[in-house]
Amino acid sequence: MATNMPLQGSAADIIKKAMIEVDEWLEKQGYGDRARMILQVHDELVFEVDDKLVDEVAKNAQRIMENVVKCKVPLTVDVEIGKNWRDVK
């Protein structure tokens, strides 16, 4: 437990920071209801995005999440796209 807690706590802080930065980017773009973050599950973020914006939002969310903190080991983010969450699992 003593080893795991700092790792899980750090991961939680990283995802929270990523959520804030992605949300700020979405707001700055003025997407409104056309692109929004709707759910966080552990280290996953789920978005609802208009079909025309999917590639742009996916690319930028990935970029923001991978660069939200600087670590000795780079953070990598996988992006999956589907009509619903079940289709991307």
mmCIF file of the C-alpha atoms, coordinates in Angstrom:
data_MODEL
# 
_entry.id   MODEL 
# 
loop_
_atom_site.group_PDB 
_atom_site.id 
_atom_site.type_symbol 
_atom_site.label_atom_id 
_atom_site.label_alt_id 
_atom_site.label_comp_id 
_atom_site.label_asym_id 
_atom_site.label_entity_id 
_atom_site.label_seq_id 
_atom_site.pdbx_PDB_ins_code 
_atom_site.Cartn_x 
_atom_site.Cartn_y 
_atom_site.Cartn_z 
_atom_site.occupancy 
_atom_site.B_iso_or_equiv 
_atom_site.pdbx_formal_charge 
_atom_site.auth_seq_id 
_atom_site.auth_comp_id 
_atom_site.auth_asym_id 
_atom_site.auth_atom_id 
_atom_site.pdbx_PDB_model_num 
ATOM 1  C CA . MET A 1 1  ? 0.000   0.000  0.000   1.00 0.00 ? 1  MET A CA 1 
ATOM 2  C CA . ALA A 1 2  ? 2.804   2.414  0.785   1.00 0.00 ? 2  ALA A CA 1 
ATOM 3  C CA . THR A 1 3  ? 4.219   1.985  -2.710  1.00 0.00 ? 3  THR A CA 1 
ATOM 4  C CA . ASN A 1 4  ? 0.917   2.023  -4.584  1.00 0.00 ? 4  ASN A CA 1 
ATOM 5  C CA . MET A 1 5  ? -0.694  5.058  -2.938  1.00 0.00 ? 5  MET A CA 1 
ATOM 6  C CA . PRO A 1 6  ? 1.749   7.689  -4.270  1.00 0.00 ? 6  PRO A CA 1 
ATOM 7  C CA . LEU A 1 7  ? 1.453   6.238  -7.785  1.00 0.00 ? 7  LEU A CA 1 
ATOM 8  C CA . GLN A 1 8  ? -2.329  6.215  -7.766  1.00 0.00 ? 8  GLN A CA 1 
ATOM 9  C CA . GLY A 1 9  ? -2.455  9.659  -6.179  1.00 0.00 ? 9  GLY A CA 1 
ATOM 10 C CA . SER A 1 10 ? -0.101  11.054 -8.811  1.00 0.00 ? 10 SER A CA 1 
ATOM 11 C CA . ALA A 1 11 ? -2.117  9.449  -11.606 1.00 0.00 ? 11 ALA A CA 1 
ATOM 12 C CA . ALA A 1 12 ? -5.299  10.996 -10.185 1.00 0.00 ? 12 ALA A CA 1 
ATOM 13 C CA . ASP A 1 13 ? -3.655  14.416 -10.067 1.00 0.00 ? 13 ASP A CA 1 
ATOM 14 C CA . ILE A 1 14 ? -2.421  14.059 -13.656 1.00 0.00 ? 14 ILE A CA 1 
ATOM 15 C CA . ILE A 1 15 ? -5.849  13.113 -15.021 1.00 0.00 ? 15 ILE A CA 1 
ATOM 16 C CA . LYS A 1 16 ? -7.473  15.990 -13.102 1.00 0.00 ? 16 LYS A CA 1 
ATOM 17 C CA . LYS A 1 17 ? -4.957  18.452 -14.548 1.00 0.00 ? 17 LYS A CA 1 
ATOM 18 C CA . ALA A 1 18 ? -5.535  16.986 -18.021 1.00 0.00 ? 18 ALA A CA 1 
ATOM 19 C CA . MET A 1 19 ? -9.292  17.340 -17.629 1.00 0.00 ? 19 MET A CA 1 
ATOM 20 C CA . ILE A 1 20 ? -8.935  20.998 -16.681 1.00 0.00 ? 20 ILE A CA 1 
ATOM 21 C CA . GLU A 1 21 ? -6.623  21.779 -19.595 1.00 0.00 ? 21 GLU A CA 1 
ATOM 22 C CA . VAL A 1 22 ? -8.734  19.890 -22.153 1.00 0.00 ? 22 VAL A CA 1 
ATOM 23 C CA . ASP A 1 23 ? -11.880 21.601 -20.880 1.00 0.00 ? 23 ASP A CA 1 
ATOM 24 C CA . GLU A 1 24 ? -10.199 25.009 -21.117 1.00 0.00 ? 24 GLU A CA 1 
ATOM 25 C CA . TRP A 1 25 ? -9.109  24.224 -24.681 1.00 0.00 ? 25 TRP A CA 1 
ATOM 26 C CA . LEU A 1 26 ? -12.645 23.134 -25.643 1.00 0.00 ? 26 LEU A CA 1 
ATOM 27 C CA . GLU A 1 27 ? -14.054 26.329 -24.122 1.00 0.00 ? 27 GLU A CA 1 
ATOM 28 C CA . LYS A 1 28 ? -11.472 28.480 -25.926 1.00 0.00 ? 28 LYS A CA 1 
ATOM 29 C CA . GLN A 1 29 ? -12.447 26.870 -29.236 1.00 0.00 ? 29 GLN A CA 1 
ATOM 30 C CA . GLY A 1 30 ? -16.088 27.804 -28.646 1.00 0.00 ? 30 GLY A CA 1 
ATOM 31 C CA . TYR A 1 31 ? -17.427 24.347 -29.469 1.00 0.00 ? 31 TYR A CA 1 
ATOM 32 C CA . GLY A 1 32 ? -20.290 24.544 -26.968 1.00 0.00 ? 32 GLY A CA 1 
ATOM 33 C CA . ASP A 1 33 ? -22.398 21.390 -27.177 1.00 0.00 ? 33 ASP A CA 1 
ATOM 34 C CA . ARG A 1 34 ? -20.603 20.191 -30.324 1.00 0.00 ? 34 ARG A CA 1 
ATOM 35 C CA . ALA A 1 35 ? -17.650 18.835 -28.305 1.00 0.00 ? 35 ALA A CA 1 
ATOM 36 C CA . ARG A 1 36 ? -17.664 18.118 -24.599 1.00 0.00 ? 36 ARG A CA 1 
ATOM 37 C CA . MET A 1 37 ? -16.057 15.868 -22.053 1.00 0.00 ? 37 MET A CA 1 
ATOM 38 C CA . ILE A 1 38 ? -18.799 13.748 -20.518 1.00 0.00 ? 38 ILE A CA 1 
ATOM 39 C CA . LEU A 1 39 ? -17.154 11.093 -18.368 1.00 0.00 ? 39 LEU A CA 1 
ATOM 40 C CA . GLN A 1 40 ? -13.972 10.103 -16.580 1.00 0.00 ? 40 GLN A CA 1 
ATOM 41 C CA . VAL A 1 41 ? -13.362 6.474  -15.634 1.00 0.00 ? 41 VAL A CA 1 
ATOM 42 C CA . HIS A 1 42 ? -10.028 5.875  -13.901 1.00 0.00 ? 42 HIS A CA 1 
ATOM 43 C CA . ASP A 1 43 ? -7.494  7.089  -16.480 1.00 0.00 ? 43 ASP A CA 1 
ATOM 44 C CA . GLU A 1 44 ? -9.951  7.374  -19.384 1.00 0.00 ? 44 GLU A CA 1 
ATOM 45 C CA . LEU A 1 45 ? -11.810 10.419 -20.617 1.00 0.00 ? 45 LEU A CA 1 
ATOM 46 C CA . VAL A 1 46 ? -14.936 10.039 -22.719 1.00 0.00 ? 46 VAL A CA 1 
ATOM 47 C CA . PHE A 1 47 ? -16.066 12.810 -25.050 1.00 0.00 ? 47 PHE A CA 1 
ATOM 48 C CA . GLU A 1 48 ? -19.200 13.475 -27.053 1.00 0.00 ? 48 GLU A CA 1 
ATOM 49 C CA . VAL A 1 49 ? -18.107 15.191 -30.260 1.00 0.00 ? 49 VAL A CA 1 
ATOM 50 C CA . ASP A 1 50 ? -19.820 16.283 -33.445 1.00 0.00 ? 50 ASP A CA 1 
ATOM 51 C CA . ASP A 1 51 ? -18.690 14.098 -36.360 1.00 0.00 ? 51 ASP A CA 1 
ATOM 52 C CA . LYS A 1 52 ? -17.091 17.077 -38.121 1.00 0.00 ? 52 LYS A CA 1 
ATOM 53 C CA . LEU A 1 53 ? -14.862 17.838 -35.119 1.00 0.00 ? 53 LEU A CA 1 
ATOM 54 C CA . VAL A 1 54 ? -13.804 14.321 -34.103 1.00 0.00 ? 54 VAL A CA 1 
ATOM 55 C CA . ASP A 1 55 ? -10.324 14.331 -35.637 1.00 0.00 ? 55 ASP A CA 1 
ATOM 56 C CA . GLU A 1 56 ? -9.435  17.802 -34.388 1.00 0.00 ? 56 GLU A CA 1 
ATOM 57 C CA . VAL A 1 57 ? -10.687 17.177 -30.854 1.00 0.00 ? 57 VAL A CA 1 
ATOM 58 C CA . ALA A 1 58 ? -9.031  13.743 -30.659 1.00 0.00 ? 58 ALA A CA 1 
ATOM 59 C CA . LYS A 1 59 ? -5.676  15.096 -31.857 1.00 0.00 ? 59 LYS A CA 1 
ATOM 60 C CA . ASN A 1 60 ? -5.690  18.055 -29.491 1.00 0.00 ? 60 ASN A CA 1 
ATOM 61 C CA . ALA A 1 61 ? -6.992  16.151 -26.465 1.00 0.00 ? 61 ALA A CA 1 
ATOM 62 C CA . GLN A 1 62 ? -4.209  13.599 -27.004 1.00 0.00 ? 62 GLN A CA 1 
ATOM 63 C CA . ARG A 1 63 ? -1.588  16.346 -27.333 1.00 0.00 ? 63 ARG A CA 1 
ATOM 64 C CA . ILE A 1 64 ? -2.787  18.128 -24.201 1.00 0.00 ? 64 ILE A CA 1 
ATOM 65 C CA . MET A 1 65 ? -2.958  14.937 -22.145 1.00 0.00 ? 65 MET A CA 1 
ATOM 66 C CA . GLU A 1 66 ? 0.495   13.761 -23.199 1.00 0.00 ? 66 GLU A CA 1 
ATOM 67 C CA . ASN A 1 67 ? 2.047   17.112 -22.290 1.00 0.00 ? 67 ASN A CA 1 
ATOM 68 C CA . VAL A 1 68 ? 0.083   18.025 -19.170 1.00 0.00 ? 68 VAL A CA 1 
ATOM 69 C CA . VAL A 1 69 ? 3.103   17.188 -16.973 1.00 0.00 ? 69 VAL A CA 1 
ATOM 70 C CA . LYS A 1 70 ? 6.739   16.648 -17.787 1.00 0.00 ? 70 LYS A CA 1 
ATOM 71 C CA . CYS A 1 71 ? 8.094   13.301 -16.604 1.00 0.00 ? 71 CYS A CA 1 
ATOM 72 C CA . LYS A 1 72 ? 11.317  11.409 -17.169 1.00 0.00 ? 72 LYS A CA 1 
ATOM 73 C CA . VAL A 1 73 ? 9.209   8.764  -18.875 1.00 0.00 ? 73 VAL A CA 1 
ATOM 74 C CA . PRO A 1 74 ? 6.889   10.248 -21.526 1.00 0.00 ? 74 PRO A CA 1 
ATOM 75 C CA . LEU A 1 75 ? 3.153   9.900  -21.034 1.00 0.00 ? 75 LEU A CA 1 
ATOM 76 C CA . THR A 1 76 ? 1.394   8.214  -23.923 1.00 0.00 ? 76 THR A CA 1 
ATOM 77 C CA . VAL A 1 77 ? -2.297  8.475  -24.702 1.00 0.00 ? 77 VAL A CA 1 
ATOM 78 C CA . ASP A 1 78 ? -4.272  6.081  -26.887 1.00 0.00 ? 78 ASP A CA 1 
ATOM 79 C CA . VAL A 1 79 ? -7.289  7.483  -28.727 1.00 0.00 ? 79 VAL A CA 1 
ATOM 80 C CA . GLU A 1 80 ? -10.205 5.360  -29.829 1.00 0.00 ? 80 GLU A CA 1 
ATOM 81 C CA . ILE A 1 81 ? -13.245 6.612  -31.705 1.00 0.00 ? 81 ILE A CA 1 
ATOM 82 C CA . GLY A 1 82 ? -16.683 5.050  -31.932 1.00 0.00 ? 82 GLY A CA 1 
ATOM 83 C CA . LYS A 1 83 ? -20.383 5.845  -31.967 1.00 0.00 ? 83 LYS A CA 1 
ATOM 84 C CA . ASN A 1 84 ? -20.660 4.677  -28.340 1.00 0.00 ? 84 ASN A CA 1 
ATOM 85 C CA . TRP A 1 85 ? -18.326 3.583  -25.543 1.00 0.00 ? 85 TRP A CA 1 
ATOM 86 C CA . ARG A 1 86 ? -19.039 -0.110 -26.131 1.00 0.00 ? 86 ARG A CA 1 
ATOM 87 C CA . ASP A 1 87 ? -17.792 0.133  -29.721 1.00 0.00 ? 87 ASP A CA 1 
ATOM 88 C CA . VAL A 1 88 ? -14.378 1.443  -28.668 1.00 0.00 ? 88 VAL A CA 1 
ATOM 89 C CA . LYS A 1 89 ? -13.712 -1.166 -25.972 1.00 0.00 ? 89 LYS A CA 1 
# 
